Amino acid sequence: MDTQLVELDVADWTAAKPNDAWIAALEAGKVLYFPRLGFELLPEERGLLTPAVLSPDVRNISLNADGKLKGAAGDDAVQRAAAAMVSRFREQAQQLIHGLLPHYTPALRLAPTSYRPAQVETRVQSWRADDKRLHVDSFPSRPNYGERILRVFANANPDGLPRVWRVGEPFEAVAARFLPRTKPYVRWQAKLMRALRVTKSLRSEYDHLMLQLHDGMKSDLEYQKTSPQQTVSFPAGSVWVCFSDQTSHAVMSGQYMLEQTLHLAPAKQYNPNSSPLAILSRLTGRNLV
């Protein structure tokens, strides 16, 4: 399998410029990797490098688009420090994306920013929620009708430990492998789930298929072991960017990561035909939204 990683020599959050090859690689599902672009913590933020800042029963701390912090434990000083750190990362992540992908800028929709101080290796989850299994992102309760999930990650580990991923085969290969196994989309079932508030809006056939791919990948243990994949260690002080609805990935180890999600309508890509919606529509021969 060809490498799914594209290494970029950018050392300043404001210095990225558009490049046709990088953009094409990102929109093909590859990971853009910035080994010299770290997120630097301020001295007063060092105290946030502990899982103790997480509220009980949450996986991460998040800052909503309106600036509201959720998931942090501690007094007002801790809350302010966490909000300031995550907000600063949000600003830098957006600067990077605006510089690298200026065509996206007017169309991007800001999602919550997260800080993840928990250790990946010790998390105990159901197979469906287990992100240590290769998958593409899709969310059961939040249909998105093909809207892209663009993510910026930064490893802020103070002990120099990497964030280790497995990166799998290209999306079209995943789709060709798992589409024949998918159950048919049934519109009345989608309406019922909406009526019962299982989903926040009506689940489209696209969302149905993406969930089927997500679950099919995670439940197939032979696929997890033997499918084309590469292991990537993202060092402390590095950044990486991908479309997580398209990049087959699994998070194997690591602690202390920041993450920014941005949403984009597939029609606003440089090449809309490379989106999962376009690929699945072509493979099924149907309009899926």
C-alpha positions in Angstrom: 0.0 0.0 0.0 1.3 3.5 -0.8 1.9 5.7 2.2 -1.1 7.6 3.4 1.1 10.2 5.0 2.3 13.5 3.3 5.0 15.3 5.3 5.0 19.1 5.2 7.8 21.3 6.3 5.8 24.1 7.9 6.9 25.4 11.3 4.5 28.4 11.8 0.8 28.2 12.2 0.4 31.3 10.0 2.9 30.3 7.3 0.9 27.5 5.3 0.2 28.3 1.7 -2.1 26.4 -0.7 -0.4 23.7 -2.8 -2.2 21.7 -5.4 -0.5 18.4 -4.5 -1.1 18.7 -0.8 -4.8 19.7 -1.4 -5.3 16.7 -3.7 -3.7 14.4 -1.2 -5.9 15.6 1.7 -9.0 15.3 -0.4 -8.0 11.8 -1.4 -8.0 10.8 2.3 -4.3 11.1 3.0 -3.0 12.6 6.3 -1.0 15.9 6.1 1.7 15.6 8.7 3.6 18.7 10.2 6.5 17.4 12.3 7.8 20.9 13.1 4.5 22.6 13.9 3.9 22.1 17.6 1.3 23.6 19.9 3.3 25.3 22.7 1.7 25.4 26.2 2.2 28.5 28.4 3.8 28.0 31.8 0.5 28.5 33.6 -1.0 25.7 31.5 1.4 23.0 32.6 -0.9 22.1 35.5 -3.5 21.0 32.9 -1.3 18.1 31.9 -3.1 15.6 34.1 -6.2 13.4 33.6 -7.5 14.9 36.9 -8.7 18.0 34.9 -11.4 15.7 33.4 -14.8 15.7 35.0 -16.0 12.2 36.0 -17.4 10.0 33.2 -16.2 12.2 30.3 -13.6 11.4 27.6 -12.4 14.9 26.9 -12.8 18.6 27.6 -14.5 20.6 24.9 -15.0 24.3 24.0 -18.1 25.0 22.0 -18.2 27.4 19.1 -19.9 29.9 21.5 -16.9 29.7 23.9 -18.6 27.5 26.6 -16.3 25.0 28.2 -17.5 21.5 29.1 -16.0 18.5 30.8 -13.3 20.2 32.9 -13.0 19.6 36.7 -11.5 22.1 39.0 -11.9 25.7 40.4 -12.4 28.9 38.4 -8.7 29.3 37.8 -8.5 25.8 36.2 -11.6 26.4 34.1 -10.2 29.7 32.8 -6.8 28.2 32.1 -8.4 25.3 30.2 -10.7 27.6 28.2 -7.8 29.9 27.3 -5.5 27.0 26.2 -8.2 25.3 24.1 -9.3 28.6 22.6 -5.7 29.4 21.6 -5.4 26.1 19.9 -8.7 26.7 18.1 -7.3 30.0 16.7 -4.1 28.5 15.5 -5.8 25.5 13.9 -8.1 27.8 12.0 -5.1 29.9 10.9 -3.4 26.7 9.5 -6.5 25.6 7.6 -7.3 29.1 6.2 -3.7 29.4 4.9 -3.5 25.9 3.5 -7.1 25.7 2.1 -8.3 29.3 1.4 -11.1 28.1 -0.9 -12.7 26.4 2.2 -12.6 29.5 4.4 -16.0 31.0 3.6 -17.7 27.6 3.8 -16.3 26.2 7.0 -18.5 25.5 10.0 -16.8 25.5 13.3 -17.4 22.5 15.6 -16.3 22.1 19.2 -12.6 22.0 20.0 -11.4 19.3 22.4 -8.5 18.6 24.8 -8.0 14.9 25.5 -5.7 14.3 28.5 -6.8 10.7 29.0 -4.6 7.8 28.1 -5.8 5.9 25.0 -4.4 2.5 25.9 -6.4 2.1 29.2 -9.8 3.1 27.8 -12.4 0.3 28.0 -15.1 0.6 25.4 -17.6 -1.4 23.4 -16.4 -2.7 20.0 -18.5 -0.1 18.3 -17.0 2.8 20.3 -13.5 1.4 20.3 -11.3 3.8 18.3 -8.4 1.4 18.5 -10.1 -0.4 15.6 -9.8 0.9 12.0 -12.8 3.0 11.1 -14.0 6.0 9.2 -15.9 8.5 11.4 -19.7 8.4 11.3 -22.1 9.2 14.2 -25.3 7.3 14.9 -27.3 10.2 16.3 -26.1 13.0 14.1 -26.8 12.5 10.4 -24.7 14.9 8.3 -25.8 14.3 4.7 -22.3 14.1 3.4 -20.9 17.1 5.2 -17.1 16.6 5.6 -15.3 16.2 8.9 -12.0 18.0 8.7 -9.8 17.6 11.8 -6.6 19.2 13.1 -4.7 17.2 15.8 -1.8 18.3 18.0 0.2 16.0 20.3 1.0 18.0 23.4 2.5 15.2 25.5 4.9 16.6 28.0 6.9 13.3 28.4 7.7 13.1 24.7 5.4 10.1 24.0 4.0 9.8 20.5 0.3 9.5 19.5 0.3 6.2 17.6 -2.2 5.6 14.8 -2.9 2.9 12.3 -3.9 4.4 8.9 -5.7 2.0 6.5 -6.5 1.7 2.9 -8.1 4.5 0.7 -11.8 5.1 1.2 -12.9 3.8 -2.2 -11.2 0.4 -1.4 -13.0 0.3 2.0 -16.3 1.1 0.3 -15.8 -1.5 -2.4 -15.0 -4.1 0.3 -17.9 -3.4 2.7 -20.7 -2.0 0.5 -21.8 -5.5 -0.6 -22.3 -6.4 3.1 -24.5 -3.4 4.0 -28.2 -3.7 4.9 -30.7 -1.9 2.7 -31.8 1.6 3.7 -35.4 1.7 4.9 -36.9 5.2 4.9 -39.7 4.3 7.4 -37.1 3.1 9.9 -35.2 6.4 9.5 -38.5 8.3 10.1 -39.2 6.2 13.2 -35.7 6.8 14.6 -36.2 10.6 14.1 -39.7 10.4 15.7 -38.2 8.6 18.7 -35.3 11.1 18.8 -32.8 8.3 18.3 -31.4 10.6 15.6 -31.4 14.4 15.7 -32.6 14.6 12.1 -33.8 12.2 9.4 -31.0 9.7 8.6 -30.2 9.8 4.9 -29.1 6.8 2.9 -25.6 8.3 2.9 -25.5 8.3 6.7 -26.9 4.8 6.8 -24.2 3.5 4.5 -21.4 5.4 6.4 -22.6 3.8 9.7 -22.6 0.4 8.0 -19.0 1.0 6.8 -18.0 2.2 10.3 -19.5 -0.8 12.0 -18.5 -3.3 9.4 -14.9 -2.3 9.7 -14.8 -2.4 13.5 -16.6 -5.7 13.8 -14.4 -7.5 11.3 -11.4 -8.7 13.3 -9.7 -10.3 10.4 -9.9 -7.1 8.5 -8.4 -5.3 11.4 -5.4 -7.6 11.4 -4.7 -8.2 7.7 -6.1 -5.3 5.7 -3.6 -2.9 4.1 -2.4 -0.4 6.8 0.6 1.4 8.2 1.5 2.4 11.8 2.3 6.0 12.2 3.8 7.6 15.4 3.0 11.3 15.6 5.7 12.7 18.0 5.1 15.1 20.8 5.2 18.6 19.4 3.7 17.6 16.0 0.4 18.3 14.2 -1.6 16.3 11.6 -4.7 17.0 9.5 -7.2 14.7 7.8 -10.8 14.2 6.8 -11.7 11.7 9.4 -14.8 10.6 7.6 -12.6 9.5 4.7 -9.3 8.5 6.3 -9.4 5.0 7.6 -7.7 5.3 11.1 -7.3 3.7 14.5 -5.9 5.4 17.6 -3.6 2.9 19.4 -1.8 4.9 22.1 -1.1 8.4 23.4 -2.1 11.0 25.9 -2.6 14.8 25.9 -3.9 15.7 22.5 -5.8 18.8 21.2 -8.2 18.5 18.3 -10.2 20.9 16.2 -13.1 19.8 14.0 -14.3 21.9 11.1 -17.3 20.9 8.9 -17.4 21.5 5.1 -20.1 20.9 2.5 -18.7 18.5 0.0 -19.7 20.8 -2.9 -17.2 23.3 -1.5 -14.2 21.1 -1.8 -11.5 21.8 -4.5 -12.6 18.5 -6.0 -16.1 17.5 -4.9 -15.8 14.2 -6.8 -13.3 13.0 -4.2 -15.7 13.2 -1.3 -17.2 10.1 0.3 -20.6 11.2 -0.8 -19.5 11.3 -4.4 -17.7 8.0 -4.2 -20.6 6.2 -2.5 -23.1 7.7 -5.0 -21.0 6.6 -7.9 -20.5 3.0 -6.5 -24.2 2.6 -5.7 -25.5 4.5 -8.8 -28.0 6.4 -6.6 -28.5 9.9 -5.1 -27.9 9.2 -1.4 -29.1 12.5 0.1 
